[in-house]
Amino acid sequence: MMPDQTELCTVCCCTLANKVLMVLFMVLLILAILFGNLVTLAVVLGTKHFHTPQGYLKASLAVADLAVGAFVVPLSVYAEVYLMATDSAPEWTSYNSRSVRFHPCNVIGPVFAGCTLVSITTIFLLTIERSIAVLRPLHKDSVITRRRTRILVVLSWAGSFSLAVSPMVFSSEIALEYNSCSRMCNYALGAVGEFPSPAWNILLLFPAFDFTLLGATVVINVVSLSGIRQHSKRRKRLAESERHGVTKPTFSDIKAAKTIGTLTVAFTSSFTPIAVFVVGNVLGNEWCDFSFFAFWILASNSCWNVIIYSVRDQKFRRCAHKLFVKGSKSSGTKRTPPGGQERECSFNT
């Protein structure tokens, strides 16, 4: 059950001014997530150049982030605006999902957890794909195919959402509730002061799975970047020598590997506070203020991917620019992009 709003409030949400700023932040976050990931999907799905295994994985990542902006954050905005307008929280925030037949958090909680897990698994798959392209460029096209990538995308979504709903399926002691600290739908452990052993173990599956996958992703990125460094040294040492026949990763593959490395660092930094909070929570720590920042740092990560692509990926930046130019033809002068950009950014019609 949700505590009294006056008993538990984060440092961001106790005064009217802070509540207004918090809601403004949430609304701006929704707009940033929706805009950024819709641009990503338009570029990746609408441009022939990005119809690759890597492009499919980026599209999957964008859909997961889009769901956070379309479903998860708006529920928090509704609850907080309702609280400010009526000076009382919506009735459903006073109960957990085990107390009523239908609770909004029954949907929104697994969506947030599932999309987070999809993001982790997709970044892991992107890292695998890039490591093969960099370390085994000769085998890239035979190992990494579009069909296999589509199957892996489906499996990542199915596995992630199965894991997201598993706490509710395997333990009657775990419920979902709208938490007055995090301002989000969270998993709740039993009654106040009770931490049943089976439920404790089930909730620890999340940080255990996430950090195992993130740890493997970091290791693979380190190996890939080490391979890139060795390739750069070898290229300088053997420039214009007799070893022209050695198969080397392309410049595009190297740039893409570095971009995925940046995505990994950004997501790991965003997810770490949540993992710390979950472990602390099952050990009995409340950490109200910390939970607010932890959950919203993770939610904010959903708008960072398009920024990273725009900064690190020149082709993505060019195609996104052409997309906007194409959309503004009717209102101004028509610009003609360079020939190379025209070819690599040919949008489907």
N, C-alpha and C positions, 0 to 999 in steps of 0.2 A: 504494500500500500504506500502511496506517495505521502511523505511527511508534509506537515503544514508549511506553506510557502514562507511564513515568517520565521520558521525554525531553521530551515536550510535554504540559504541563498548564496550564490557565488558572489565573488567580489564584483563581477560584471553586472549583476542583476538585482541589486537590493534597492537602489534609488530609481526614481522615475527617469532621470536623465540617462542612467546606465542602461535601463531597460530599452529606452528608445534607441540608443546607440547599438545595443545588441540586435534589435529587430532590423535596424538599418543594415547592419553587417550581414545578417542572414539573407535579406532581400538582395543585396549586392552580390553575395556569394551565389545565390540561385542564378542571377543573370549571367555572372561570369562563367559558371559551370555549363549552363545551357548554351550560351554563345560559343564558348571555346570548343566544346565537344561537338556541337553541330557543324562548326567549321571543319573540325577534324574529319568527321564522317563525310562531309561534302567533298573534301579534297581526296580522301582515301578511296571512297566508293565511286566518286564521280570522275576520277582521273585514271586513265588506262595505265599510266606509269606506276601507280601504287597498287595495281591488281596483282599482288605478289603475296607469298606467305607472310612476310613481315607486315604488309599492308592489312591483311586480314586480322592479324593479332592486334595491330593498333586500332582497328575498327572495333574489335571486341572490348579493348580497354576503354575506348571512348563511350561505348554503350553502357558499360558498368558505371563509369563516372556520370553519364547523363542520367541514369536512374537515381543516383544520389541527389542530383539537383532537381529532378522532377517529382520525387516522392518523399525522400527522407527529410530534407531541409524544409520544404513547405509545411509539413505537419508541425514542426517546431515553431515556424512563423505563426501558424494558425493558433496554436496553444498560447503563445506569448501575447499575441495581439488580443485574443479573447480575454486573457487575464488582465491586460491593461484597460480594455474597454469596459469590462463588467466588474473589475476588482475582485474577481473570483475565477479560479481555474476551471476549465471544462470538467464536467462530471467524470468522464472516463479517466482523467489523470489521477483520480483518487483511488482507483482500483488497479490491480494487476490482471493479467490475462487469464488467470485461473479463477477469478472471482465473477466474471461475466461471460456470457455466451460469445459475444464478439467484442474484440478490443482492437483499436487501430494499430497498436503495437504488434499484434499478431502478424500483421503484414509488413509494417515498416521496419521492425526490428530485424527479421530475417533478410529483408531486402538490403539493409545497410551491411549486415554481417556477410551476406552472400556476395554482394558487389565488392566488398573489401577483399574477400578470398579470391574472387575472380581476378581482381587487379594483381594480387600477389602471384597467382599461378600464371597469368598472362605475361607479366614481367619476367618470370622464370622461363617461360617458353620463348620469349623474345631473346633472352640471354643465350639460351641453347642454340637458337637459330643463328644468331650473330656469331657465336663461338665456332660453329661449324663453317660458316662463311669465311671467317678469318683464319682458322687453324687448318681447315681441310677444304680449301676453295674448289678443288677438283671434284669433290664429292657433293658439293652444295646442291646442285640441281637434281641429283638422283636421290638424295636423302630427304631434302626439304621440298616436298611437293605441295601443291595447293590442296589436293584431296586430303592428304595427311594432316595438313594444318587445319582444315575445316573440321575434321574429326576430333582433333585435339581441342579446338575451341568449344565444340559441343560437350566434350567430356569435362572440360574445366568448369563450364557453367553447371552441368549436372552434379559434379562432385562438390563444388563449392556450396551450392544451395542445399545439398543433402547434409553437408556438415553444419550449415547454418541453422537448420531446423532440428538437428540431432539432440541438442540439449532439451528441447521441449518433448521430443519423442521418447527419449530414454530415461527421463527423470521427471517424476511428478512434483518434485521439490523446486524445480526451476520454472520461473514465470517471466513474462515480459511486462515492463511498466514504463510509464513516462517519468523519467527521473528528474527531480527538482534541481539536482546539482548540474548534471550534464546538459539538461534541456533537450534530451533525446530519449528514444525508446531503447532501454537497456535490458539485459538479462538480469534477473534478480534471484538471489539465492535464498530459498526457504523463507521462514519467518525471521523477524528481527532477532539477532543474536544467535540464530541457529545456522550451522554450516554443515549439513549432512555430508558424510564422506563420499558417497557416490556422486552427488552433484558437484562437489568440490573437484573431483577428478575429471568430470565431464567438461566443466568450464575451462579447466587448464588445457584441454585439447586445443583451444583456439591459439593461445600464445605458443604452445609447443609446435603445432603444425606451421604456424606463420613464421616463426623464427627458424625452424628447420629449413623451410623453403627459401626464406630470405638469406639465410646463411649460405645455402648452396648457390643461390644466385650471386652473392658477393664473391664467393670463391671462383665461380666460373668467369665472372667479369674480370677478376684479377688475372686469371690464366689468359683470357683473351687479350687484355691490355698488355700483358707481358709479351705475348706473341706478337702484338703490333709493334712494341718497342724493339724486339729482336729483329723483326722484319725491316724496320726503319734503319737500324744499324747495319744490317746485312746489305740493304739496298745502297747505302752510302759507300760501304766498303767494296761492293762488287759492281758499282755503277759502270755501265758500258763495258763490262767484262764478258767472258765467254759464257756466263750462266744465264743467258736470256731465256732458255727453255724452262727454267724453274717456274712452276705455277705459283703465283702470288695473289693475295687478296687485292681486290680493286680498291681504289681510293674511296669509292662510295661505300663499300663494305666496312672499311675502317672507320669512316665518319659515322655510319649507322651504329657500329659497336660502341663508339664513344657516347653516342646519344642514349643508347640503352643503359650504359653505365651511369649516366647522369640521372635517368629515370629511377634506377635502382637506389641511388643515394638519396634522392628526394623522397621516395616512398618509404625507405627504411627510416629516415629521419622523422617522417610523419607518423609512422606506425609505432615506433618504439614507446612513446608516452602511453599509448593505449595498452600495450602489452604489460608495461610496468603497473598501470592502474588495475588491470584485471588480476594480476598476481597479488597485488596488495589488497584488492577487494575481497578475494576468497580467503585471505589471511585475516580479514576482519577490520581492515582500515577503511575509513569513510572517504577521506581525501576529496572533499566536496569541490573546492576551488580547482584543484588539480584535474579532476574529472572533466570539468567544463572545458578547460584549455586542451586537454588530451583529445577529447572527442571532436572538437571543432578544428583542431590542427589537422586531424585525419580527414575530416570532411573537406577542408580547404584544399587538400591535395588533389581533389577531383578537377580543379581548374588549372593545375600546373602543367599538365602534360602538353597542352597546346602551346604554352609559352616555351617549354623546353624544345619542342619540335621547331618552333619559329626561330629560336636562337641558334640551335645546333644543326638543323637540317635546311640547307639552302634550297633544295628542290621543293620541300614542303612550303617554305616561305614564298617562293616564286609562284607556286600554284595557288596558294591562298590569296596572294596579291592579284593574280589573274582572275580568280573567282569574284573578288570584289569589283575589279574593273569591269568584268563582264556584266555584273549586276547593276552597275551605274551607267551603262552605255546610253540608256534612254534619257538621262538627266544632264549629260554633259558631253564633252568632246571625247572622241574615241581614241584610245591609246593603242599603239601596236607594240606588243612585247617583242623581244629579240627572237630570232628564228629558233634557236635551241630551246628557249622557254616555251615557244608555241608548240613544238613537237612533244616535249616531255609533259606538258600540261594540257593535253587535248582532252577536254571534258566530254563525257558521254552525253548524247542528246537523245 
